[in-house]
Amino acid sequence: MRFLRRSTTKEAGTADETAAKSGTAVSDADSSAEARRKGYTPGKGRPTPKRREAEGKRRGPVAPPPRTTREAIRRSRELRKQNPISKEERRAAARERRERMLAGDERYLLPRDRGPVKAYVRDLVDSRRNVLGLFMPLAIVVFITLLIPIFVVQQYATLLTTVMLLGMIIEGFLNGRRITKQVRAKFPKENIRGASIGWYAFVRASQLRKLRVPKPRVQPGDKVD
């Protein structure tokens, strides 16, 4: 009789547990059905990203601007491969960039030419006639004299070239000091490096006026404030 009573107790406990689980499942089903009827959306378990973050992930990081002409050419080739366009459109775009660069548009200038400081240096150089402007013609003259098999001509050409080069170096040094002093007076809050400004002015002055990029905004003899 005791064995039968124990079995009856176990069976009653199992029945109660089954009924409890069934009631829980029914209640869960009822709550889920009620949630679906009310338009409930379960949580994703993570915060929703902002629109700017989502667009940044789709587009990827923004590449820095090219620092040299070679890097700009290489990047333009990569862009052409990704976005193929016709030759006429590429030529028109290149022509427009060239025109804007010659006009001095800051968006199309190389990093070395950007900023009001560099624009002021260019104006100071372009407002004067420099011996350095004869550097390229002098190089052509030297090349021609080397082709002439006359010792006297080559001797005088070498002497003239040496004197001209010394004069250009002296003029470039003096111009660098003068322009650096004027730039520091014009932009007292800027960090002006004399060597960088002097070299920039030297390179600008050694180019032919018609080949300077951007084009000169002032004429020789104009006063630059």
HUZITA-V237063 format. One record per residue. N is the residue number from 1. PSI is psi in degrees with one decimal (NA if undefined). NEAR is the number of other ideal C-beta (glycine too) atoms within 12 Angstrom. D_LAST is the distance of its C-alpha to the last C-alpha in whole Angstrom. Layout:
n:N psi:PSI near:NEAR d_last:D_LAST
n:N psi:PSI near:NEAR d_last:D_LAST
This chain:
n:1 psi:-40.0 near:7 d_last:120
n:2 psi:-40.0 near:8 d_last:117
n:3 psi:-39.5 near:9 d_last:115
n:4 psi:-36.5 near:10 d_last:115
n:5 psi:-37.4 near:11 d_last:114
n:6 psi:-44.2 near:12 d_last:111
n:7 psi:-39.1 near:13 d_last:110
n:8 psi:-38.4 near:14 d_last:110
n:9 psi:-44.4 near:14 d_last:108
n:10 psi:-42.2 near:14 d_last:105
n:11 psi:-36.7 near:14 d_last:106
n:12 psi:-40.6 near:14 d_last:105
n:13 psi:-41.6 near:14 d_last:102
n:14 psi:-38.3 near:14 d_last:101
n:15 psi:-40.4 near:14 d_last:101
n:16 psi:-42.7 near:14 d_last:99
n:17 psi:-40.0 near:14 d_last:96
n:18 psi:-39.6 near:14 d_last:96
n:19 psi:-38.5 near:14 d_last:96
n:20 psi:-44.0 near:14 d_last:93
n:21 psi:-40.5 near:14 d_last:91
n:22 psi:-40.1 near:14 d_last:92
n:23 psi:-39.1 near:14 d_last:91
n:24 psi:-43.1 near:14 d_last:88
n:25 psi:-39.8 near:14 d_last:87
n:26 psi:-42.2 near:14 d_last:88
n:27 psi:-41.1 near:14 d_last:86
n:28 psi:-42.4 near:14 d_last:83
n:29 psi:-40.5 near:14 d_last:84
n:30 psi:-42.3 near:14 d_last:84
n:31 psi:-38.8 near:15 d_last:81
n:32 psi:-42.1 near:15 d_last:79
n:33 psi:-41.5 near:13 d_last:81
n:34 psi:-39.1 near:13 d_last:79
n:35 psi:-39.5 near:14 d_last:76
n:36 psi:-36.3 near:13 d_last:76
n:37 psi:-33.1 near:10 d_last:77
n:38 psi:-0.7 near:10 d_last:74
n:39 psi:30.5 near:8 d_last:71
n:40 psi:135.0 near:12 d_last:71
n:41 psi:121.9 near:9 d_last:68
n:42 psi:153.3 near:9 d_last:69
n:43 psi:150.9 near:8 d_last:66
n:44 psi:-12.5 near:8 d_last:64
n:45 psi:4.5 near:6 d_last:64
n:46 psi:152.4 near:6 d_last:60
n:47 psi:147.0 near:8 d_last:57
n:48 psi:125.3 near:11 d_last:56
n:49 psi:150.2 near:13 d_last:52
n:50 psi:162.7 near:10 d_last:49
n:51 psi:-39.7 near:10 d_last:48
n:52 psi:-39.8 near:10 d_last:45
n:53 psi:-40.8 near:12 d_last:47
n:54 psi:-42.7 near:11 d_last:49
n:55 psi:-37.7 near:12 d_last:46
n:56 psi:-36.8 near:13 d_last:45
n:57 psi:-35.5 near:12 d_last:48
n:58 psi:-43.5 near:11 d_last:48
n:59 psi:-29.2 near:11 d_last:45
n:60 psi:174.3 near:8 d_last:45
n:61 psi:147.1 near:8 d_last:42
n:62 psi:127.3 near:8 d_last:38
n:63 psi:143.2 near:14 d_last:37
n:64 psi:158.2 near:10 d_last:34
n:65 psi:149.6 near:17 d_last:31
n:66 psi:141.0 near:21 d_last:32
n:67 psi:-22.7 near:16 d_last:30
n:68 psi:166.3 near:13 d_last:31
n:69 psi:-38.4 near:18 d_last:31
n:70 psi:-41.1 near:12 d_last:35
n:71 psi:-37.4 near:17 d_last:35
n:72 psi:-39.7 near:23 d_last:34
n:73 psi:-43.2 near:15 d_last:36
n:74 psi:-39.9 near:16 d_last:39
n:75 psi:-36.6 near:19 d_last:38
n:76 psi:-35.6 near:20 d_last:38
n:77 psi:-41.5 near:16 d_last:42
n:78 psi:-39.7 near:15 d_last:43
n:79 psi:-35.4 near:17 d_last:42
n:80 psi:-35.5 near:18 d_last:43
n:81 psi:-38.0 near:11 d_last:47
n:82 psi:-39.2 near:10 d_last:47
n:83 psi:81.0 near:13 d_last:45
n:84 psi:130.1 near:12 d_last:47
n:85 psi:171.8 near:16 d_last:45
n:86 psi:162.5 near:11 d_last:46
n:87 psi:-36.3 near:11 d_last:44
n:88 psi:-41.5 near:10 d_last:43
n:89 psi:-39.0 near:14 d_last:41
n:90 psi:-42.4 near:18 d_last:40
n:91 psi:-39.6 near:13 d_last:38
n:92 psi:-41.3 near:14 d_last:37
n:93 psi:-41.1 near:20 d_last:35
n:94 psi:-39.2 near:20 d_last:34
n:95 psi:-39.0 near:15 d_last:32
n:96 psi:-41.6 near:17 d_last:31
n:97 psi:-40.2 near:23 d_last:29
n:98 psi:-43.7 near:18 d_last:28
n:99 psi:-42.0 near:17 d_last:26
n:100 psi:-34.6 near:19 d_last:24
n:101 psi:-42.8 near:24 d_last:23
n:102 psi:-31.9 near:21 d_last:22
n:103 psi:-10.3 near:18 d_last:20
n:104 psi:21.3 near:27 d_last:18
n:105 psi:123.5 near:20 d_last:21
n:106 psi:-29.9 near:18 d_last:21
n:107 psi:-21.7 near:15 d_last:24
n:108 psi:1.5 near:25 d_last:25
n:109 psi:156.0 near:27 d_last:23
n:110 psi:155.8 near:25 d_last:24
n:111 psi:-31.0 near:18 d_last:24
n:112 psi:-20.3 near:23 d_last:22
n:113 psi:1.1 near:29 d_last:19
n:114 psi:155.8 near:22 d_last:19
n:115 psi:154.6 near:23 d_last:16
n:116 psi:-27.0 near:17 d_last:13
n:117 psi:-47.7 near:29 d_last:13
n:118 psi:-35.4 near:31 d_last:14
n:119 psi:-39.0 near:27 d_last:12
n:120 psi:-38.6 near:31 d_last:9
n:121 psi:-42.8 near:41 d_last:11
n:122 psi:-40.0 near:36 d_last:13
n:123 psi:-39.2 near:31 d_last:9
n:124 psi:-39.4 near:36 d_last:9
n:125 psi:-42.5 near:41 d_last:13
n:126 psi:-17.3 near:33 d_last:13
n:127 psi:-0.1 near:28 d_last:11
n:128 psi:153.8 near:29 d_last:14
n:129 psi:131.1 near:18 d_last:18
n:130 psi:148.4 near:32 d_last:19
n:131 psi:-27.6 near:24 d_last:23
n:132 psi:-22.2 near:33 d_last:23
n:133 psi:-14.5 near:30 d_last:23
n:134 psi:9.4 near:26 d_last:26
n:135 psi:-48.7 near:28 d_last:28
n:136 psi:-44.1 near:21 d_last:29
n:137 psi:-35.5 near:21 d_last:31
n:138 psi:-39.4 near:26 d_last:32
n:139 psi:-37.5 near:19 d_last:34
n:140 psi:-40.2 near:16 d_last:36
n:141 psi:-42.4 near:22 d_last:37
n:142 psi:-41.0 near:25 d_last:38
n:143 psi:-39.4 near:15 d_last:40
n:144 psi:-40.8 near:16 d_last:42
n:145 psi:-28.1 near:23 d_last:43
n:146 psi:-23.7 near:16 d_last:45
n:147 psi:-11.8 near:13 d_last:47
n:148 psi:116.9 near:16 d_last:48
n:149 psi:50.3 near:9 d_last:51
n:150 psi:121.3 near:13 d_last:50
n:151 psi:-40.4 near:11 d_last:50
n:152 psi:-42.8 near:12 d_last:48
n:153 psi:-44.3 near:18 d_last:46
n:154 psi:-35.1 near:20 d_last:45
n:155 psi:-47.0 near:14 d_last:45
n:156 psi:-35.9 near:17 d_last:42
n:157 psi:-39.4 near:25 d_last:40
n:158 psi:-41.3 near:19 d_last:40
n:159 psi:-45.1 near:16 d_last:39
n:160 psi:-41.0 near:19 d_last:36
n:161 psi:-41.6 near:26 d_last:35
n:162 psi:-44.7 near:16 d_last:35
n:163 psi:-41.9 near:17 d_last:33
n:164 psi:-40.7 near:25 d_last:31
n:165 psi:-40.9 near:22 d_last:30
n:166 psi:-42.3 near:15 d_last:30
n:167 psi:-38.4 near:20 d_last:27
n:168 psi:-40.7 near:27 d_last:26
n:169 psi:-44.4 near:21 d_last:26
n:170 psi:-43.6 near:18 d_last:25
n:171 psi:-40.8 near:29 d_last:22
n:172 psi:-38.5 near:29 d_last:21
n:173 psi:-45.4 near:22 d_last:22
n:174 psi:-41.4 near:22 d_last:20
n:175 psi:-39.1 near:35 d_last:17
n:176 psi:-43.1 near:33 d_last:17
n:177 psi:-42.8 near:20 d_last:17
n:178 psi:-45.3 near:25 d_last:14
n:179 psi:-38.3 near:39 d_last:12
n:180 psi:-40.4 near:30 d_last:14
n:181 psi:-42.6 near:21 d_last:13
n:182 psi:-37.4 near:29 d_last:9
n:183 psi:-41.5 near:36 d_last:10
n:184 psi:-33.9 near:21 d_last:13
n:185 psi:-33.1 near:16 d_last:11
n:186 psi:-37.8 near:22 d_last:8
n:187 psi:77.1 near:20 d_last:12
n:188 psi:-23.1 near:12 d_last:15
n:189 psi:-8.5 near:11 d_last:17
n:190 psi:150.6 near:19 d_last:17
n:191 psi:96.6 near:13 d_last:20
n:192 psi:123.3 near:26 d_last:18
n:193 psi:120.9 near:15 d_last:20
n:194 psi:-40.0 near:21 d_last:20
n:195 psi:-42.3 near:14 d_last:22
n:196 psi:-45.2 near:22 d_last:21
n:197 psi:-41.7 near:35 d_last:17
n:198 psi:-41.8 near:30 d_last:19
n:199 psi:-39.0 near:22 d_last:21
n:200 psi:-42.4 near:34 d_last:19
n:201 psi:-36.5 near:39 d_last:17
n:202 psi:-46.4 near:31 d_last:20
n:203 psi:-40.6 near:27 d_last:22
n:204 psi:-42.4 near:39 d_last:19
n:205 psi:-26.4 near:39 d_last:19
n:206 psi:-8.6 near:29 d_last:23
n:207 psi:150.7 near:26 d_last:23
n:208 psi:144.5 near:22 d_last:24
n:209 psi:-37.0 near:26 d_last:21
n:210 psi:-18.6 near:12 d_last:23
n:211 psi:3.6 near:17 d_last:24
n:212 psi:138.4 near:27 d_last:21
n:213 psi:123.2 near:28 d_last:21
n:214 psi:168.1 near:31 d_last:19
n:215 psi:148.6 near:26 d_last:19
n:216 psi:138.2 near:30 d_last:15
n:217 psi:-14.7 near:19 d_last:13
n:218 psi:160.1 near:23 d_last:12
n:219 psi:155.7 near:15 d_last:14
n:220 psi:130.0 near:18 d_last:14
n:221 psi:-13.6 near:10 d_last:13
n:222 psi:148.3 near:16 d_last:10
n:223 psi:129.3 near:12 d_last:6
n:224 psi:122.3 near:23 d_last:4
n:225 psi:NA near:11 d_last:0
